[in-house]
Amino acid sequence: MKNYVQPGNTITLTAPYAVVSGDGLLVGSIFGVAAGSAALGETVEASLVGVFDLKKVASQAWAAGDKVYWDNTNKEATKTATANTLIGVATEAVAGGAGDVIGRVRLNGSF
């Protein structure tokens, strides 16, 4: 096809805030995980699909299969849907202790 551009698993986005490799970022309805560092307004490659360990809300337990949302104010993943953007599902359980701040998420790709 002459109009095919790319698979779209990774795309170039303009960082809406400073990010480092592995940080989540939300640009409109597009959520991705930064492949490198970028300052506000710089371009960065972002993965839209795959399974990633992301910073999550402390003291929030997750079960495998729970819907996971992005809290763009606190720049972390959460099970709380209200005022947050759906980004995928938890692929494994995470305890709810204060030190449990990383969750494994399968990204759903952007809508």
BATIDO-394453 format. One record per residue: residue number from 1; residue in one letter; chain; x, y, z of N, C-alpha, C in turn. Coordinates in steps of 0.02 Angstrom, whole numbers, plus 50000, padded with zeros to 5 digits. Each point is the difference from the previous one (the first is absolute). Layout:
% BATIDO-394453
    n  res  chain    npx    npy    npz   capx   capy   capz    cpx    cpy    cpz
  NUM    A      A      X      Y      Z      X      Y      Z      X      Y      Z
...
***
This chain:
% BATIDO-394453
    n  res  chain    npx    npy    npz   capx   capy   capz    cpx    cpy    cpz
    1    M      A  50042  49941  50000  49958  50059  50000  50044  50062  50000
    2    K      A  49984  50045  49958  50041  50061  49996  49983  50049  50055
    3    N      A  49944  49990  50036  49982  50046  50054  50019  49974  50069
    4    Y      A  50030  49940  50005  50021  49972  50064  50060  50039  50027
    5    V      A  49999  50017  50064  50053  50041  50030  50044  49958  50046
    6    Q      A  49970  49965  50050  50039  49962  50048  49952  49957  50042
    7    P      A  50026  49950  50038  49956  49960  50042  49967  50040  50056
    8    G      A  50033  50053  50024  49971  50042  50052  50011  49975  50071
    9    N      A  50044  49951  50010  50015  49977  50067  50038  50053  50039
   10    T      A  50042  50038  49965  50038  50055  50029  49990  50060  49954
   11    I      A  49986  50057  50030  49992  50061  49960  50038  50057  50033
   12    T      A  50011  50052  49962  50032  50060  50026  49947  50047  50027
   13    L      A  50008  50022  50062  49955  50047  50032  50038  50061  50025
   14    T      A  49966  50054  50011  50029  50058  50032  49986  49994  50075
   15    A      A  50053  50000  50040  49993  49991  50072  49958  50057  50031
   16    P      A  49945  49982  50035  49959  50051  50032  50029  50023  50066
   17    Y      A  50052  49966  50023  50038  50015  50060  50065  49962  49995
   18    A      A  50048  50016  50041  50065  49966  49998  49991  49925  50017
   19    V      A  50032  49957  49960  49997  49928  50011  50070  49970  49994
   20    V      A  50009  49943  50032  50060  49960  49992  49979  49932  49974
   21    S      A  50046  49962  49975  49986  49934  49974  49960  49958  50050
   22    G      A  49944  49973  49978  49958  49959  50043  49943  50037  50032
   23    D      A  49998  50066  49995  49944  50039  50027  49940  49995  49954
   24    G      A  49941  50002  50030  49939  50005  49962  49988  50072  49979
   25    L      A  49967  50009  49943  49981  50067  49980  49934  49998  49962
   26    L      A  49961  50050  50011  49934  50005  49970  49997  50062  49956
   27    V      A  49986  49989  49936  49993  50055  49952  49930  49994  49970
   28    G      A  49955  50042  50023  49930  49994  49980  49974  49933  50025
   29    S      A  49978  49957  49955  49976  49933  50017  50054  49947  49990
   30    I      A  50059  50020  49980  50054  49953  49986  50043  49991  50062
   31    F      A  50003  49938  50026  50044  49984  50056  50057  49957  49973
   32    G      A  50060  50016  50021  50058  49960  49981  50052  50001  50055
   33    V      A  50050  49957  49990  50057  49997  50046  50061  50026  49963
   34    A      A  50032  50050  50028  50057  50034  49968  50059  49952  49991
   35    A      A  50028  50000  49940  50059  49958  49986  50065  50037  50018
   36    G      A  49996  50064  50012  50058  50040  50018  49978  50060  50040
   37    S      A  50047  50044  50013  49985  50061  50038  49982  50057  49954
   38    A      A  49957  50044  50024  49981  50059  49962  49975  50054  50048
   39    A      A  50017  50061  49984  49975  50057  50038  49931  50018  49973
   40    L      A  49964  50040  50037  49935  50025  49977  50007  50028  49930
   41    G      A  49958  49979  49954  49999  50026  49932  50048  49966  49952
   42    E      A  50043  49956  50024  50045  49963  49956  49965  49936  49976
   43    T      A  50024  49974  49944  49971  49938  49976  50032  49940  50035
   44    V      A  49961  49946  50006  50023  49939  50032  49964  49941  49968
   45    E      A  50035  49946  49992  49968  49938  49976  49963  49970  50059
   46    A      A  49939  49976  49987  49959  49971  50053  49969  49935  49976
   47    S      A  50005  49948  50042  49970  49935  49985  49926  50003  50020
   48    L      A  49957  49977  49955  49929  50001  50013  49972  49931  50019
   49    V      A  50038  49948  49987  49979  49932  50015  50057  49963  50034
   50    G      A  49981  49949  50038  50049  49959  50035  49983  49997  50074
   51    V      A  50043  49966  50037  49991  49993  50072  50057  50038  50034
   52    F      A  49982  50045  50047  50049  50043  50032  49989  50002  50075
   53    D      A  50055  50008  50037  49997  50014  50072  49995  50075  50007
   54    L      A  49944  50023  50029  49988  50072  50006  49992  50019  50073
   55    K      A  50018  50062  50015  49989  50028  50067  49924  49999  50012
   56    K      A  49981  49977  50060  49929  49997  50017  49986  50033  50066
   57    V      A  49937  50010  50014  49979  50028  50064  50022  49953  50056
   58    A      A  50034  50027  50051  50020  49960  50057  49938  49980  50040
   59    S      A  50003  49945  50034  49946  49975  50043  49936  49983  49962
   60    Q      A  50007  49984  49936  49943  49979  49960  50015  49930  49973
   61    A      A  49961  49950  50022  50010  49932  49976  49970  49992  49930
   62    W      A  50033  49960  49958  49974  49984  49934  49994  49924  49994
   63    A      A  49951  49978  49962  49993  49930  49982  50013  49994  49925
   64    A      A  50024  49943  49977  50010  49990  49929  49933  50011  49965
   65    G      A  50001  50038  49947  49940  50015  49962  49965  50065  50018
   66    D      A  50020  50031  50056  49971  50065  50018  50013  50051  49946
   67    K      A  49950  50041  49985  50011  50056  49954  50047  50050  50034
   68    V      A  50046  50027  49961  50049  50048  50026  49992  50066  49962
   69    Y      A  50002  50054  50038  49990  50068  49973  50063  50041  50013
   70    W      A  50008  50055  49962  50056  50046  50010  49974  50062  50035
   71    D      A  50031  50015  50058  49986  50061  50037  50051  50051  49975
   72    N      A  49980  50043  49955  50046  50047  49969  50022  50056  50047
   73    T      A  49963  50011  50054  50020  50050  50049  50059  49975  50040
   74    N      A  49996  49937  50023  50054  49972  50041  50050  49958  49960
   75    K      A  49987  49993  49935  50044  49962  49954  50012  49929  50025
   76    E      A  49944  49964  50014  50005  49931  50023  49938  49961  49980
   77    A      A  50008  49934  49999  49945  49955  49983  49957  49988  50062
   78    T      A  49935  49988  49988  49952  49991  50055  49941  49958  49976
   79    K      A  49964  49970  50047  49937  49966  49985  49941  50050  50001
   80    T      A  50011  50060  50021  49947  50050  50005  49983  50027  49931
   81    A      A  49938  49989  49979  49979  50022  49934  49983  50074  49996
   82    T      A  49972  50027  50053  49975  50069  50001  50056  50049  49982
   83    A      A  49988  50040  49949  50045  50053  49977  50067  49975  49974
   84    N      A  50004  49935  49984  50062  49970  49975  49988  49967  49932
   85    T      A  50054  49982  49965  49996  49972  49932  50017  49926  50002
   86    L      A  49956  49958  49972  50013  49928  49995  50061  49988  49957
   87    I      A  50049  49961  50026  50060  49986  49962  50011  49926  49988
   88    G      A  49968  49956  50039  50010  49929  49991  49975  49959  50059
   89    V      A  50031  49942  50010  49981  49955  50055  50062  49976  50037
   90    A      A  49990  49986  50065  50054  49971  50040  50010  49928  49977
   91    T      A  50063  49979  49994  50013  49931  49978  50018  49955  50058
   92    E      A  50008  50029  50059  50013  49959  50060  49978  50039  50061
   93    A      A  49989  49963  50053  49979  50032  50063  50057  50039  50031
   94    V      A  49982  50054  50034  50047  50041  50037  49969  50012  50069
   95    A      A  50040  49991  50052  49976  50012  50068  49985  50074  50010
   96    G      A  49964  50015  50053  49979  50069  50012  50039  50035  50054
   97    G      A  50062  49980  50012  50041  50032  50051  50027  50068  49977
   98    A      A  50022  50039  50047  50026  50067  49984  50060  49997  49953
   99    G      A  50038  49945  50003  50059  49993  49957  49986  49968  49933
  100    D      A  49938  49981  49987  49982  49967  49937  49982  50054  49949
  101    V      A  50051  50027  49967  49990  50058  49957  50013  49986  49926
  102    I      A  50007  49936  49981  50010  49981  49930  49947  49948  49983
  103    G      A  49968  50010  49943  49951  49952  49976  50014  49982  49928
  104    R      A  49988  49937  49982  50012  49977  49932  49935  50008  49960
  105    V      A  50005  50037  49944  49942  50019  49960  50009  49981  49927
  106    R      A  49948  49968  49972  49998  49989  49927  49962  50059  49971
  107    L      A  50034  50039  49959  49968  50059  49971  49949  49978  49948
  108    N      A  49945  50037  49996  49947  49983  49954  50008  50034  49932
  109    G      A  50052  50040  49992  50006  50041  49940  49951  50058  50007
  110    S      A  50008  50051  49962  49957  50058  50006  49937  49992  49959
  111    F      A  49948  50033  50019  49936  49996  49965  49998  50051  49944
***
